[in-house]
């Protein structure tokens, strides 16, 4: 078993509960941990035997382009899309962070972490 980490994927997106957030947008960071069996790609050195992390990024980018109200929903959509489109994934943990959220004070970020 092995782990693929993709960290600090940065997106400008239009997620949020408030209408203004969906108009103005905000910066989001996404971190992924993917557990997978790496026995075959370690031996073959062939991308077709591995979880393609370039494709993982493309899927995350696509999901970040779809407006959502909640970080929990975004994280769930990312997990669902990855399982639907890629083979060999045993477990996914995704962290979605909204930078400088409009919560009435100075806050660096708010995040959710979901595993499946």
Backbone as a printed PyTorch tensor [residue, N CA C, xyz], in Angstrom:
tensor([[[  0.8570,  -1.1810,   0.0000],
         [  0.0000,   0.0000,   0.0000],
         [  0.8920,   1.2300,   0.0000]],

        [[  0.4360,   2.2610,  -0.6550],
         [  1.1730,   3.5130,  -0.7100],
         [  0.2290,   4.6910,  -0.6310]],

        [[  0.8100,   5.8550,  -0.4970],
         [  0.0290,   7.0890,  -0.3740],
         [  0.5170,   8.1010,  -1.3940]],

        [[ -0.4290,   8.7030,  -2.1010],
         [ -0.1560,   9.8320,  -2.9900],
         [ -0.6620,  11.0800,  -2.2700]],

        [[  0.1990,  12.0640,  -2.1170],
         [ -0.1940,  13.3460,  -1.5300],
         [ -0.1440,  14.4120,  -2.6040]],

        [[ -1.2160,  15.1440,  -2.7560],
         [ -1.2300,  16.3090,  -3.6350],
         [ -1.6610,  17.4700,  -2.7490]],

        [[ -0.7610,  18.4020,  -2.5390],
         [ -0.9820,  19.4420,  -1.5420],
         [ -1.0020,  20.8350,  -2.1600]],

        [[ -1.7640,  21.6990,  -1.5100],
         [ -1.8080,  23.1210,  -1.8550],
         [ -2.2440,  23.4030,  -3.2870]],

        [[ -3.2130,  22.6200,  -3.7800],
         [ -3.7990,  22.9610,  -5.0760],
         [ -4.6170,  24.2300,  -4.8560]],

        [[ -4.3230,  25.2610,  -5.5970],
         [ -4.9540,  26.5650,  -5.3860],
         [ -5.9350,  26.8750,  -6.5040]],

        [[ -7.1190,  27.3230,  -6.1050],
         [ -8.1730,  27.6560,  -7.0590],
         [ -8.8420,  28.9600,  -6.6470]],

        [[ -9.2190,  29.7490,  -7.6100],
         [-10.1090,  30.8780,  -7.3550],
         [-11.4770,  30.4100,  -7.8020]],

        [[-12.4210,  30.3690,  -6.8590],
         [-13.7280,  29.7880,  -7.1580],
         [-14.8340,  30.6170,  -6.5060]],

        [[-16.0510,  30.2590,  -6.8000],
         [-17.2210,  31.0650,  -6.4160],
         [-18.1690,  30.2710,  -5.5140]],

        [[-17.5940,  29.6890,  -4.4600],
         [-18.3650,  28.9050,  -3.4980],
         [-18.7260,  29.7730,  -2.3010]],

        [[-19.8580,  29.4850,  -1.6970],
         [-20.2140,  30.1580,  -0.4570],
         [-21.7030,  30.1980,  -0.2470]],

        [[-22.0700,  30.3670,   0.9950],
         [-23.4830,  30.4350,   1.3720],
         [-24.1100,  31.7540,   0.9160]],

        [[-23.3530,  32.8250,   0.9960],
         [-23.8910,  34.1540,   0.6830],
         [-23.7760,  34.4620,  -0.8140]],

        [[-24.7810,  35.1500,  -1.3230],
         [-24.8310,  35.5020,  -2.7440],
         [-23.5640,  36.2420,  -3.1730]],

        [[-23.0930,  37.1410,  -2.3220],
         [-21.8970,  37.9290,  -2.6420],
         [-20.6730,  37.0410,  -2.8590]],

        [[-20.5830,  35.9680,  -2.0710],
         [-19.4480,  35.0540,  -2.2200],
         [-19.4690,  34.3720,  -3.5830]],

        [[-20.6620,  34.1020,  -4.0840],
         [-20.7850,  33.4260,  -5.3700],
         [-20.5910,  34.3930,  -6.5390]],

        [[-20.5710,  35.6820,  -6.2390],
         [-20.3110,  36.6880,  -7.2760],
         [-18.8430,  37.1100,  -7.2640]],

        [[-18.3260,  37.4260,  -6.0830],
         [-16.9650,  37.9500,  -5.9460],
         [-15.9270,  36.8260,  -6.0010]],

        [[-16.2430,  35.6890,  -5.3980],
         [-15.3140,  34.5700,  -5.3720],
         [-14.2900,  34.6850,  -4.2650]],

        [[-13.4400,  33.6640,  -4.1770],
         [-12.4420,  33.6080,  -3.1260],
         [-11.3790,  32.5820,  -3.5120]],

        [[-10.2690,  32.6120,  -2.7820],
         [ -9.2050,  31.6370,  -2.9850],
         [ -9.4700,  30.4090,  -2.1020]],

        [[ -9.2800,  29.2280,  -2.6880],
         [ -9.4500,  27.9540,  -1.9940],
         [ -8.1900,  27.1170,  -2.1820]],

        [[ -7.8780,  26.3320,  -1.1680],
         [ -6.7930,  25.3590,  -1.2600],
         [ -7.3710,  23.9680,  -1.0570]],

        [[ -6.8640,  23.0030,  -1.8220],
         [ -7.3090,  21.6130,  -1.7010],
         [ -6.0810,  20.7320,  -1.5180]],

        [[ -6.1440,  19.8650,  -0.5020],
         [ -5.1170,  18.8540,  -0.2590],
         [ -5.7720,  17.4880,  -0.3730]],

        [[ -5.0710,  16.5520,  -0.9960],
         [ -5.5940,  15.1870,  -1.1540],
         [ -4.5870,  14.1620,  -0.6660]],

        [[ -5.0950,  13.1450,  -0.0090],
         [ -4.3220,  11.9620,   0.3220],
         [ -5.0660,  10.7850,  -0.2900]],

        [[ -4.3800,  10.0480,  -1.1440],
         [ -4.9830,   8.8940,  -1.8120],
         [ -4.1810,   7.6610,  -1.4430]],

        [[ -4.8740,   6.6860,  -0.8480],
         [ -4.2360,   5.4080,  -0.5380],
         [ -4.5280,   4.4380,  -1.6750]],

        [[ -3.4710,   3.7740,  -2.1550],
         [ -3.5910,   2.8670,  -3.2930],
         [ -2.5000,   1.8000,  -3.2250]],

        [[ -2.7370,   0.6870,  -3.8630],
         [ -1.7300,  -0.3720,  -3.9590],
         [ -0.7310,   0.0280,  -5.0440]],

        [[  0.5100,   0.2040,  -4.6670],
         [  1.5370,   0.6500,  -5.6160],
         [  2.4530,  -0.4740,  -6.0850]],

        [[  2.0780,  -1.7120,  -5.8240],
         [  2.9180,  -2.8530,  -6.1920],
         [  3.1810,  -2.9010,  -7.6970]],

        [[  2.1230,  -2.8120,  -8.5040],
         [  2.2920,  -2.9030,  -9.9710],
         [  3.0840,  -1.7310, -10.5450]],

        [[  2.7430,  -0.4800, -10.2350],
         [  3.5300,   0.6040, -10.8240],
         [  4.9890,   0.6300, -10.3480]],

        [[  5.2470,   0.1450,  -9.1380],
         [  6.6350,   0.0750,  -8.6680],
         [  7.4510,  -0.8780,  -9.5320]],

        [[  6.8350,  -1.9680,  -9.9630],
         [  7.5370,  -2.9550, -10.7840],
         [  7.5630,  -2.5750, -12.2590]],

        [[  6.4480,  -2.0480, -12.7710],
         [  6.3300,  -1.8240, -14.2140],
         [  6.8680,  -0.4750, -14.6830]],

        [[  6.8580,   0.5200, -13.8020],
         [  7.2320,   1.8890, -14.1790],
         [  6.3520,   2.4050, -15.3150]],

        [[  5.0650,   1.9790, -15.2910],
         [  4.1290,   2.3240, -16.3480],
         [  2.9310,   3.0620, -15.7480]],

        [[  2.6090,   4.2140, -16.3050],
         [  1.5320,   5.0490, -15.7870],
         [  0.1800,   4.3490, -15.8030]],

        [[ -0.0380,   3.4690, -16.7790],
         [ -1.3360,   2.7830, -16.8590],
         [ -1.5870,   1.8850, -15.6500]],

        [[ -0.5440,   1.5510, -14.8910],
         [ -0.6750,   0.7140, -13.7050],
         [ -0.8510,   1.5280, -12.4200]],

        [[ -0.8140,   2.8420, -12.5320],
         [ -0.8400,   3.7160, -11.3570],
         [ -2.0860,   4.6000, -11.3570]],

        [[ -2.3610,   5.2030, -10.2090],
         [ -3.3600,   6.2640, -10.1500],
         [ -2.6820,   7.5070, -10.7210]],

        [[ -3.2200,   8.0170, -11.8020],
         [ -2.6160,   9.1430, -12.5250],
         [ -2.9280,  10.4450, -11.7960]],

        [[ -1.9360,  11.0090, -11.1130],
         [ -2.2190,  12.1990, -10.3290],
         [ -2.4050,  13.4480, -11.1710]],

        [[ -1.9810,  13.4490, -12.4250],
         [ -2.3480,  14.5550, -13.3250],
         [ -3.8600,  14.5320, -13.5510]],

        [[ -4.4160,  13.3500, -13.7580],
         [ -5.8680,  13.2170, -13.9300],
         [ -6.5950,  13.5720, -12.6340]],

        [[ -6.0210,  13.2140, -11.4980],
         [ -6.6070,  13.5930, -10.2090],
         [ -6.7550,  15.1100, -10.1420]],

        [[ -5.6820,  15.8290, -10.4850],
         [ -5.7340,  17.2950, -10.4670],
         [ -6.8310,  17.8200, -11.3980]],

        [[ -6.9290,  17.2730, -12.5880],
         [ -7.9450,  17.7230, -13.5470],
         [ -9.3560,  17.5290, -12.9900]],

        [[ -9.5860,  16.4100, -12.3130],
         [-10.9010,  16.1360, -11.7210],
         [-11.1930,  17.1330, -10.6070]],

        [[-10.2120,  17.3870,  -9.7550],
         [-10.3980,  18.3630,  -8.6710],
         [-10.6890,  19.7390,  -9.2520]],

        [[ -9.9310,  20.1370, -10.2630],
         [-10.1430,  21.4450, -10.9030],
         [-11.5580,  21.5450, -11.4710]],

        [[-12.0100,  20.4970, -12.1200],
         [-13.3620,  20.4860, -12.6790],
         [-14.4040,  20.6580, -11.5780]],

        [[-14.2610,  19.9320, -10.4800],
         [-15.2180,  20.0250,  -9.3840],
         [-15.1750,  21.4000,  -8.7060]],

        [[-14.0120,  21.9960,  -8.6190],
         [-13.8990,  23.3230,  -8.0090],
         [-14.5770,  24.3910,  -8.8690]],

        [[-14.7960,  24.1080, -10.1330],
         [-15.4700,  25.0460, -11.0260],
         [-16.9830,  25.0100, -10.9210]],

        [[-17.5270,  24.0830, -10.1380],
         [-18.9740,  23.9580,  -9.9740],
         [-19.3580,  24.6270,  -8.6520]],

        [[-20.1820,  25.6640,  -8.7080],
         [-20.5510,  26.4200,  -7.5100],
         [-21.2470,  25.5380,  -6.4770]],

        [[-20.8290,  25.7260,  -5.2280],
         [-21.4320,  25.0340,  -4.0910],
         [-21.6070,  26.0200,  -2.9540]],

        [[-22.5120,  25.7100,  -2.0450],
         [-22.7290,  26.5670,  -0.8840],
         [-21.8170,  26.1880,   0.2800]],

        [[-21.4740,  24.9000,   0.4090],
         [-20.7390,  24.4180,   1.5750],
         [-19.4440,  23.7070,   1.2050]],

        [[-18.4290,  23.8940,   2.0350],
         [-17.1710,  23.1830,   1.8400],
         [-17.3760,  21.6760,   1.9220]],

        [[-18.2840,  21.2410,   2.7790],
         [-18.5710,  19.8160,   2.9130],
         [-19.0730,  19.2330,   1.5950]],

        [[-19.8960,  19.9990,   0.9010],
         [-20.4290,  19.5480,  -0.3830],
         [-19.3150,  19.4540,  -1.4210]],

        [[-18.4590,  20.4550,  -1.4610],
         [-17.3400,  20.4420,  -2.4020],
         [-16.4730,  19.2100,  -2.1700]],

        [[-16.1110,  18.9640,  -0.9110],
         [-15.2630,  17.8130,  -0.5860],
         [-15.9350,  16.5050,  -1.0010]],

        [[-17.2180,  16.3810,  -0.7330],
         [-17.9490,  15.1740,  -1.1230],
         [-18.0010,  14.9880,  -2.6270]],

        [[-18.1790,  16.0750,  -3.3600],
         [-18.2200,  15.9910,  -4.8240],
         [-16.8610,  15.5720,  -5.3870]],

        [[-15.7920,  16.0920,  -4.8060],
         [-14.4450,  15.7090,  -5.2450],
         [-14.2250,  14.2170,  -5.0170]],

        [[-14.5610,  13.7370,  -3.8240],
         [-14.3840,  12.3200,  -3.5090],
         [-15.2040,  11.4490,  -4.4520]],

        [[-16.4630,  11.8040,  -4.6520],
         [-17.3250,  11.0230,  -5.5380],
         [-16.8060,  10.9710,  -6.9600]],

        [[-16.3410,  12.1070,  -7.4750],
         [-15.8290,  12.1510,  -8.8500],
         [-14.5490,  11.3340,  -8.9970]],

        [[-13.6780,  11.3800,  -8.0010],
         [-12.4370,  10.5990,  -8.0700],
         [-12.7260,   9.1070,  -8.0680]],

        [[-13.6100,   8.6560,  -7.1820],
         [-13.9660,   7.2290,  -7.1590],
         [-14.6700,   6.8030,  -8.4560]],

        [[-15.4820,   7.6990,  -9.0230],
         [-16.2200,   7.3580, -10.2400],
         [-15.3080,   7.2490, -11.4610]],

        [[-14.2510,   8.0370, -11.5020],
         [-13.4400,   8.1240, -12.7170],
         [-12.1140,   7.3700, -12.6740]],

        [[-11.6490,   7.0070, -11.4830],
         [-10.3350,   6.3750, -11.3750],
         [-10.4400,   5.0160, -10.6900]],

        [[ -9.5510,   4.1180, -11.0660],
         [ -9.5090,   2.7900, -10.4610],
         [ -8.3020,   2.6830,  -9.5380]],

        [[ -8.4120,   1.7870,  -8.5800],
         [ -7.2780,   1.4780,  -7.7160],
         [ -7.1950,   2.2900,  -6.4450]],

        [[ -8.1590,   3.1760,  -6.2140],
         [ -8.1460,   3.9890,  -4.9990],
         [ -8.7720,   3.1920,  -3.8570]],

        [[ -8.0530,   3.0830,  -2.7520],
         [ -8.5570,   2.3750,  -1.5670],
         [ -9.2140,   3.3440,  -0.5830]],

        [[ -8.6410,   4.5490,  -0.4450],
         [ -9.1740,   5.5420,   0.4810],
         [ -8.7360,   6.9280,   0.0210]],

        [[ -9.6300,   7.8920,   0.1900],
         [ -9.3300,   9.2950,  -0.1420],
         [ -9.6060,  10.1360,   1.0910]],

        [[ -8.6900,  11.0400,   1.3800],
         [ -8.9330,  12.0940,   2.3580],
         [ -8.7410,  13.4140,   1.6290]],

        [[ -9.7380,  14.2800,   1.7150],
         [ -9.6590,  15.5850,   1.0480],
         [ -9.8500,  16.6820,   2.0850]],

        [[ -9.0260,  17.6940,   1.9730],
         [ -9.1430,  18.8950,   2.8070],
         [ -9.4050,  20.0630,   1.8780]],

        [[-10.5080,  20.7650,   2.1030],
         [-10.8480,  21.9540,   1.3240],
         [-10.8140,  23.1470,   2.2740]],

        [[-10.0250,  24.1540,   1.9290],
         [ -9.8730,  25.3470,   2.7600],
         [-10.3080,  26.5860,   1.9920]],

        [[-11.0840,  27.4250,   2.6570],
         [-11.4730,  28.7230,   2.1110],
         [-10.6100,  29.7660,   2.8160]],

        [[ -9.8540,  30.5110,   2.0340],
         [ -8.9590,  31.5010,   2.5930],
         [ -9.7260,  32.7970,   2.9070]],

        [[ -9.3740,  33.4200,   4.0160],
         [ -9.9860,  34.6970,   4.4300],
         [-11.5120,  34.6760,   4.3280]],

        [[-12.1710,  33.7460,   5.0030],
         [-13.6250,  33.6530,   4.8890],
         [-14.3190,  34.8670,   5.5170]],

        [[-15.4410,  35.2950,   4.9430],
         [-16.1570,  36.4640,   5.4650],
         [-16.9880,  36.0940,   6.6990]],

        [[-16.3180,  36.0410,   7.8520],
         [-16.9970,  35.6100,   9.0690],
         [-17.0380,  36.7150,  10.1270]],

        [[-16.7390,  37.9440,   9.7430],
         [-16.8450,  39.0610,  10.6720],
         [-15.5820,  39.3860,  11.4410]],

        [[-14.4840,  38.7600,  11.1090],
         [-13.2130,  39.0320,  11.7710],
         [-12.0680,  38.5140,  10.9340]],

        [[-10.8540,  38.7430,  11.4140],
         [ -9.6700,  38.2770,  10.6850],
         [ -9.4750,  36.7880,  10.9290]],

        [[ -9.6680,  36.0110,   9.8770],
         [ -9.5160,  34.5560,   9.9450],
         [ -8.7040,  34.1340,   8.7210]],

        [[ -7.6330,  33.4060,   8.9470],
         [ -6.7860,  32.9770,   7.8370],
         [ -7.4910,  32.0200,   6.8930]],

        [[ -8.1680,  31.0260,   7.4600],
         [ -8.8940,  30.0690,   6.6300],
         [ -9.8470,  29.2690,   7.4930]],

        [[-10.7940,  28.6400,   6.8210],
         [-11.6630,  27.6450,   7.4380],
         [-11.6030,  26.4220,   6.5280]],

        [[-11.5460,  25.2300,   7.1350],
         [-11.3440,  24.0130,   6.3520],
         [-12.2750,  22.9020,   6.8050]],

        [[-12.5360,  21.9780,   5.8830],
         [-13.1750,  20.7110,   6.2270],
         [-12.2610,  19.5960,   5.7180]],

        [[-12.2620,  18.4910,   6.4520],
         [-11.5000,  17.3110,   6.0630],
         [-12.4510,  16.1350,   6.0860]],

        [[-12.5470,  15.4300,   4.9500],
         [-13.4490,  14.2840,   4.8470],
         [-12.6790,  13.1100,   4.2580]],

        [[-12.9000,  11.9190,   4.8080],
         [-12.2800,  10.6970,   4.3140],
         [-13.3500,   9.7030,   3.9200]],

        [[-13.0580,   8.9430,   2.8850],
         [-13.9550,   7.8730,   2.4760],
         [-13.1360,   6.7730,   1.8410]]])
